[in-house]
Amino acid sequence: MAYVIQSVFTGAFLAPDPDDGQPRWVMLLKDACAIPDAETAAEMIADHVDAFHQAQVVDLSEL
């Protein structure tokens, strides 16, 4: 499965940078590298997302 993290507030996606793996916000889904598992997505939210974003995990297989 593949997941992305989306900010409900801004619509941006938090994804690991393909070059160095550090999380970054991108505006386009095509620029967001998918996260392979829900546990990693939850860890990224806990470590890198401020509460105002109201982050949600999106399962790409459900789109």
C-alpha positions as CSV (number, residue, x, y, z in Angstrom):
1,M,0.0,0.0,0.0
2,A,1.0,3.6,-0.4
3,Y,0.0,6.6,1.7
4,V,0.4,10.4,1.7
5,I,-0.2,12.9,4.5
6,Q,-2.3,15.9,3.6
7,S,-2.9,19.1,5.5
8,V,-6.6,19.8,5.8
9,F,-5.7,23.4,6.5
10,T,-3.5,24.1,3.4
11,G,-4.1,21.1,1.2
12,A,-0.3,20.5,1.0
13,F,1.2,17.1,1.2
14,L,4.0,16.1,3.6
15,A,6.3,13.6,2.0
16,P,9.9,12.4,2.2
17,D,12.2,14.3,-0.1
18,P,13.4,11.8,-2.8
19,D,17.0,13.0,-2.4
20,D,17.6,13.0,1.3
21,G,14.5,11.5,2.9
22,Q,13.7,14.5,5.0
23,P,10.0,15.5,5.2
24,R,8.9,18.5,3.2
25,W,5.6,20.1,2.3
26,V,4.7,20.1,-1.4
27,M,1.5,21.4,-3.0
28,L,1.1,18.9,-5.8
29,L,0.2,15.2,-5.3
30,K,2.5,14.3,-8.2
31,D,5.5,15.8,-6.2
32,A,4.7,13.8,-3.1
33,C,6.6,10.6,-2.7
34,A,4.3,7.9,-1.3
35,I,4.9,6.5,2.2
36,P,4.9,2.7,2.2
37,D,3.1,2.0,5.5
38,A,0.6,3.7,7.9
39,E,3.0,3.4,10.9
40,T,5.6,5.5,9.1
41,A,2.9,8.1,8.2
42,A,1.8,8.3,11.8
43,E,5.4,8.8,13.0
44,M,5.9,11.6,10.4
45,I,2.8,13.3,11.6
46,A,3.9,13.0,15.3
47,D,7.4,14.3,14.5
48,H,6.8,16.9,11.8
49,V,3.3,18.3,11.7
50,D,1.8,21.2,13.8
51,A,-1.7,20.7,15.1
52,F,-3.2,23.5,12.9
53,H,-2.6,21.4,9.8
54,Q,-5.1,18.8,11.0
55,A,-3.1,16.2,9.0
56,Q,-4.9,13.2,7.5
57,V,-3.4,10.1,6.1
58,V,-4.7,9.3,2.6
59,D,-4.6,5.7,1.3
60,L,-3.8,6.0,-2.4
61,S,-5.3,2.7,-3.2
62,E,-8.7,4.1,-2.1
63,L,-8.6,6.9,-4.6
